[in-house]
């Protein structure tokens, strides 16, 4: 997993939650249709954990056939941020 995806210029920089050390990975894949990869159907994903060194929470977001923008960092990472932003205080996970 990568810490850099949350940094400015990273593929999921908008998913960062200030004060938390997190790691994650974006994904974008063509869907196989009738034995070949589609040029127009995708799966976008983001999986991340918090805190990085001793994870207490792991969240995976998978979006099947997103419309318009298809990249995991753009489509799935914002949902990750909302879920984790709610979950960390609920679960009592402290910032760094």
Steps between C-alpha positions, in 0.01 A plus 500: 500500500612851440508810715578716197153470344374745764775759440451806283518375143426140606229300326264537800618823662137605554438197723742605774368569848708764681688364799479132403784290358336293228608280211304390197496388141285611208392267223344530156440193285327411176222244541527174306202455267461186288865403543652839419555822692240770443606841371208667677419303819715542812527426869639779720629422848676633804620307804662665797588458865544715807734536682772382265741335744243309703173491305179510699271555200515384139242621249456392138274689260423344160289674236380278216467679165532863610363752254706791370826501696620143559810535721509351851656812652220715364203263532565273801741702719243769597267228634796356694561841656137536609487149647833530684427858610188371675653174625822617668335705776224242536759224551718719723798502261712799596691722259879459493 
